[in-house]
């Protein structure tokens, strides 16, 4: 398959990860959880028109257990965010990664979890990320409704055992790729929605100017 975007060590493919999943050292990804946002929080917060032109939530189609098994098997190390939603598919996890979002007293989640095999015991990353209150990327609008901080994904990479190659099979707006670029690690992103391929490519073109770390 022809690359949608390519620069030194970073490649984006527009397609289905089940068809082009490569073998790499580390899978670092945040798959769609399948939470039916049409009936939930995204509509409540008035974000549907901004993100997707109405109620088109195809991006939140949960991957099958078979797809997740392929994803995890494609690398010797993995970090899968939203692991608590996929626990039945991914199995037990000794090394849960915890992102403490420092949200304060509100209705947002205090933390998010990743299932991983990069550590032998749970680890916590404390990094505020709640609306305009951010420890990084201040003033930068999110390009995806579940976008996470570049700093969080750079932390994940730093915990892994010297990865030389990374893949994000659900790359969305490209945070994994940006984090890999800043960490000087080769990376492949796969995304089935072309609009997000272009967003990720634009982020990579802007390089280190994209966020204030």
C-alpha positions in Angstrom: 0.0 0.0 0.0 1.3 3.5 -0.9 2.0 5.7 2.1 -0.4 8.6 2.6 2.5 10.6 4.2 6.1 9.8 4.8 9.1 11.7 6.3 12.3 10.4 7.8 11.3 7.4 9.9 7.5 8.3 10.1 4.9 6.8 7.8 1.1 7.2 7.7 -1.1 4.7 5.9 -4.8 5.3 5.1 -6.4 2.0 5.5 -7.5 -0.9 7.7 -4.9 -2.1 10.2 -6.0 -5.7 9.7 -4.7 -5.5 6.1 -1.3 -3.8 6.7 -0.3 -4.4 10.3 3.5 -4.5 10.4 5.9 -6.2 12.9 7.4 -3.6 15.3 9.0 -3.3 18.7 6.1 -1.4 20.3 2.4 -1.0 19.7 1.3 2.3 21.3 -2.4 3.0 20.7 -5.7 4.3 21.9 -8.4 2.3 20.1 -12.0 3.5 19.9 -13.9 2.2 22.9 -17.3 1.9 21.3 -19.1 4.0 23.8 -22.0 5.2 21.5 -21.2 8.9 21.8 -24.3 9.7 19.8 -26.3 9.1 23.0 -23.7 10.2 25.5 -21.3 12.9 26.6 -20.1 14.2 23.2 -23.6 15.3 22.3 -24.1 16.6 25.8 -21.0 18.8 25.5 -22.1 20.1 22.1 -19.1 18.8 20.2 -20.7 16.6 17.5 -20.9 19.4 14.9 -17.3 20.5 15.4 -15.8 17.0 15.3 -17.8 15.2 12.6 -20.4 17.4 11.0 -23.4 16.1 12.9 -23.8 12.7 14.5 -21.4 10.7 12.3 -19.5 8.7 14.9 -17.9 6.0 12.7 -14.6 6.7 14.4 -15.9 5.1 17.6 -16.4 1.6 16.2 -14.9 -0.8 18.7 -12.3 -3.2 17.3 -13.2 -6.9 17.5 -11.4 -9.2 19.9 -9.7 -10.8 16.8 -8.4 -7.4 15.7 -7.0 -6.6 19.2 -5.3 -10.0 19.3 -3.6 -9.3 15.9 -2.6 -5.8 17.2 -1.0 -7.1 20.4 0.7 -10.0 18.6 2.3 -7.7 16.1 4.9 -6.3 18.6 7.0 -7.6 21.5 5.8 -4.7 23.7 2.4 -3.0 23.8 0.6 -0.1 25.5 -3.2 -0.1 24.8 -5.1 2.9 26.3 -8.6 2.2 27.4 -7.5 -1.2 28.6 -10.3 -1.4 31.1 -12.7 -1.4 28.2 -10.8 -4.3 26.6 -9.9 -6.4 29.7 -11.9 -9.4 28.5 -10.1 -9.3 25.2 -6.6 -8.5 26.5 -6.6 -10.5 29.6 -4.9 -9.8 33.0 -2.4 -7.0 33.3 0.3 -6.6 35.9 1.7 -3.4 34.5 -1.3 -1.0 34.3 -0.3 2.5 33.2 -2.4 5.2 34.9 -2.8 8.7 33.6 -3.8 11.0 36.5 -5.5 13.9 34.6 -5.7 16.2 37.6 -9.2 17.2 36.6 -10.4 18.5 39.9 -13.9 18.4 41.2 -16.1 17.9 38.1 -17.8 15.2 36.1 -14.8 14.3 34.0 -12.8 11.1 34.7 -10.0 11.5 37.2 -7.8 9.1 35.3 -7.4 6.8 32.3 -5.8 3.3 32.2 -3.6 1.5 29.7 -3.0 -2.3 29.6 0.7 -2.9 28.9 3.6 -5.3 29.2 6.3 -2.6 29.3 6.5 -2.5 33.1 6.1 -5.2 35.7 4.0 -3.1 38.1 1.6 -0.2 37.8 2.9 3.3 37.1 1.3 6.7 37.3 1.8 9.8 35.0 0.4 13.0 36.5 -0.4 15.6 33.8 -3.3 18.0 33.9 -5.5 17.8 30.8 -9.0 19.3 31.4 -10.4 21.8 28.9 -8.2 24.9 28.9 -6.3 23.7 32.0 -3.3 21.8 30.6 0.2 21.2 31.6 1.3 21.1 28.0 0.0 22.1 24.5 -1.7 25.2 26.0 -3.7 27.1 23.4 -3.6 24.3 21.0 -7.1 22.9 20.1 -7.6 19.2 20.1 -8.2 17.7 16.7 -9.9 14.5 17.9 -12.5 14.0 20.7 -10.3 11.5 22.5 -6.9 13.1 21.8 -4.3 12.7 24.5 -1.2 14.7 25.4 2.0 14.2 23.4 3.8 14.2 26.8 1.8 11.1 27.9 2.8 9.1 24.9 6.4 10.2 25.2 6.3 8.8 28.7 5.0 5.5 27.4 7.8 5.3 24.9 10.4 6.0 27.7 9.0 3.1 29.7 9.4 0.6 26.9 12.6 -1.4 26.3 14.5 0.6 23.8 12.0 0.4 21.0 13.4 1.1 17.5 10.0 1.0 15.8 6.5 1.9 16.9 3.1 1.3 15.3 -0.3 2.9 16.1 -3.0 0.9 14.3 -5.7 3.4 15.3 -3.6 6.6 14.9 -6.4 9.2 14.8 -4.9 12.7 14.9 -1.4 11.3 15.1 -0.3 11.8 18.7 1.7 8.6 18.8 3.6 9.7 15.6 4.4 13.1 17.0 5.6 11.6 20.3 7.8 9.1 18.3 9.2 11.8 16.2 10.2 13.8 19.3 11.6 10.7 20.8 13.7 10.0 17.6 12.0 6.6 17.0 10.6 5.3 13.7 6.9 4.9 13.7 4.0 3.8 11.5 0.4 5.1 11.9 -2.6 3.4 10.3 -5.9 5.3 10.1 -9.1 4.4 8.2 -10.5 7.9 8.1 -8.7 10.1 5.6 -9.5 13.3 7.4 -7.5 12.2 10.4 -4.6 11.1 8.2 -4.4 14.7 6.9 -4.7 16.1 10.4 -1.8 13.8 11.6 0.3 14.7 8.5 -0.2 18.4 9.3 0.9 18.0 12.9 4.0 16.2 11.7 4.8 18.9 9.2 4.7 21.5 12.0 7.2 19.5 14.0 8.3 20.7 17.3 6.3 23.9 16.9 3.1 22.0 17.4 3.1 22.0 21.2 4.8 23.8 24.0 6.4 21.1 26.2 
